[in-house]
Amino acid sequence: MAASPAAIKRREDPGAFKSLSKISRNTNEASGLTQAKISEICPQFRILVVGKCGSGKSSLVNSVFGITDATVSHIEPGVAEINHEISSSGGKPQFLLHDSLGFEYCEDNTVEIVQKFLRRRSQEPLIKDRVHAIWLCISIPIANGRLIETSVEEFLKQDVQKELEQIPIIVVLTKYDRLVAAERLAMKHNGQETSFELAEKRAQQRLQKECVKPLENLAGRGILYVAASTQYDNTLNELAGTTFSEAQECVAKAIIAG
């Protein structure tokens, strides 16, 4: 797989989204928490994966966490059981994943199903049984494709509710390699230089204009996002690292809160 040096960028918002590495370091130092203590209380971080079927979430889960569980990979869309735990493997930081129904199925109640799951998990007495991070997987649109589905819009608008406000949401913009490829093709047709670096620079500009800004406008704040592709190893590593940091911070805050 190729590397994509500029493929991951986060939009830092001084309000809701500060630098997680700094937050984690400051929070843990101030509270006296150690990695060993966090691992003792919560040996595995619980991640909920949501998004439209076809958004690339299954491929990312398989690539990032070494998971080939049938619930994620092979069952027909809409059958996945949100309560089923899927364990990561392959030497990655240990996670437990839950896969939601595709957002285009049961359009009227899919978000409600997710919210009920999160509400129920948020009331668990043990921190390890709660949800520690959410992947919101959205396929980067190509050729005027639709970015925001109705259910995604509803989910983003409602994530300020009590059951969600303590859980970090990572917007995973998937199939980033297709956007880079589209830019290289457009440059070639226009007789321009077609270097990977220049194509990716243009792809990043499109990503901000066509994906990040609309999502921020919808959410009413900055968003934490990772542009990812199974074709670019470093984006997968960044996604795994971001997920680990976000989940660890969520657990640390829960421990401090008691």
N, C-alpha and C positions, 0 to 999 in steps of 0.2 A: 504494500500500500504506500501511497505517496504521503509526504508531509505537506502541511499547509500552514506556513508560519503565521498568517494573519487571520486564520479561520475563526478564532475565538476572541470575542470582545465582550466585556460587560459594560453596561451603562450603570454608573454609580450614581445613586440618588442620595443626597445627604440625609434625607428623611428615612425612607423605608429600607433602602438597600445600601448599607455601608460595606466597606471592605471586610469580607468574612474572615480573612486571615488575621486582620487586626482585631476584630471583635472577639474571635476565639481566643487569641493570645491574651488580650486584656481581661476578658471574662474569666478565663481559667486561672490566670495569675492572681487576680483579685480574690477569687473564691477558694484558692488552694486546690482546685481540681487538677488531677493528673490524668493522663491518658489511661493509665491502669484503672483508676477509679471509674472513669466513664465507661470503660469496657466491662468492668465488673457489674455495673448497674444495667448496661445496655450492650451486650456482646454483639448484637447485629442491629444495623439500622434498617428501619422499615420504610420502603419507598413505594408510593402509589404512582403507577404509570397510567396516564390518561391521554386520549387523543383519538382522532378519527382513524378508522381502519384505512390502511394504505398510506398512513403518515410516516411509515418507516420505523415505528416504535419497536416492533418485534425484532427487526434486524439489528437495531441499536442495542436492545437488551441482550441479544445473543452475543454481539461483538464486545460490548463493554463488560458484561458480567459472566460470560462463558455459559450462558443459560440456553438450553435447547428444550426446555420443558414444553410439553404439548399445549399447555394452557396458553402460552405466549405464541408459539410458532405454528401450530398445525390445526387447532380447532377452528371451525368456521366462525367468521365474525359474529359477534353478539352472543356467543356461547360462553365466553370466558367468565369464570366465577370470581368476582371481586374479593371474596373472602378466602380464596385459596392462596396459601403462602408458597412462594417459589424461592428456593435458596440459590444464592450465587455460588460460583465455583471458579476454578482456573486461577487461583492464587490472588484474586482481587480482594480488596477489603470486603469483609463479609456483609452482605445485605440480604434482607428478605423483601421480595417484591410482590406487589398485588397488581394485577392487570384488570383495568376496568373494561366495561363494554365499549365497543367503538361508539364514538359520539354521534354517529349518524344513525345508529340503531335505537329504536324506542326514543325518538327525539324528544318527546315530551317529558320523559322521566329519567333519562340517563343521568343528567346532572343531579337530580334528586337522589338517585341511587348512590352516587358518589358522595353527596353531602351527608346522607344518612350513615354511610360507612365511616366517614371522617368524624362525624358527631359521636358515633358509638365508640370509635377508637380513642377519641380525645377524652372520654370518660373512664378509660381503663385505669385502675389504680397503679399499675406498674408501668413505668416509663417505657420499658422495652416493648410493651404491647401497643403503644401508640404509633401514629404515623409521624415520621421524622423529616420527610421531604416529599415533594410531588414533582414528577416530570409532566409537564404539559407539552406534548409532542405535536408540532405543527409543521407540515410539509411546506418548504419554501415554494411559492407558486412560480411557475414558468409560463411564459406566453399568456399573460393576463388571467392566470388561474385564480381561484378564490382563496384568500388567505384565512379569513375568519368565518368559521361556521357558526350557526346560531347557538349551538350548545357551548362552543368555546367562548363566545361572547357572554353568554349567561354565566359561565363559570368564572370568567375574569371579573365580571361586574359584582359577583356575589362572594368573592373570596375574602371580603372584609368581614364576613360574618364570624361570630365567635369561634366556631369550630375550625376555621381556617386561618385566623389571623396570627397564630403562633407557628404555623407550618410554612417553611420556605417553599416557594414555587419557582422551579427552574423551567423557563420556557426553552424547549429544545427545538431549534429550527433545523429540521432534518433535510437530508439530500442536498447538502451544501455543494457537493461536487457538480451537481447538475447546473447550478447557477454559474459556477466558474466556467464550465464547459460551454454554456450558452453565450457567455461573454466572449470567450475565445472565438467562437464561431461567428459572432457578430463582427468582431474585429477583423477576422479574415475576410468576410464578405465586403468590408469597407476598405480593404487593402491596407489595414493597419498592422503594426507589430502585434504578434500573437504570443508573447511570452507569458508564462504562467503567472509571474509576479504582477504584470500589468492587468491581466485578466482578473486576478483575485482582488486587486485594488478596485477595479470597476464593480466587481461582485459585492464588495463590502459597501460601496456607495449605494448600490441597489438594495442591499439588505437593510440598510438604515432607512432609506426612503420608503420602501415597499412593505417592510415587515416590522421593524422595530418601532418606528414612529407611529404607525397605525395602532399597534398593540398598546403602546404607551398612552396614546390618546384615548383608547377604549378603557384602559385600566385606570386612567387618571393619575398616573405616577410613572416613575422609571421602572423598568423591569430588569430582572436578572435573566440573562439568556446565554445560550451557547449555540453557535452554528456548528452543526456536526455532520459528519459523513462517515460511513463505514469504509470509505476509500482513503481516508486521511487518518493515520494512526494518532497523530497528536491531538486531533479533535476528540477522539474517543478517550484518550488519557485525561484531557482537560475536563471532559464531562464526568468521568469517574471521580476525579479529584475534587471538582466543584461539588458533586453530590455528597461525597464523604465529608467535606468541610461544612457544608450547610447542615447536614444531618447531625454532625457532631456538635455544632453550635446549638442546634435545637435541643438536643439532649442536655447539654451543659446548662442551658437556661432553665430547663425543666427541673434539673437537680437543684439549682440554686433557689428556684421558686418554692421547692419543697412539695 
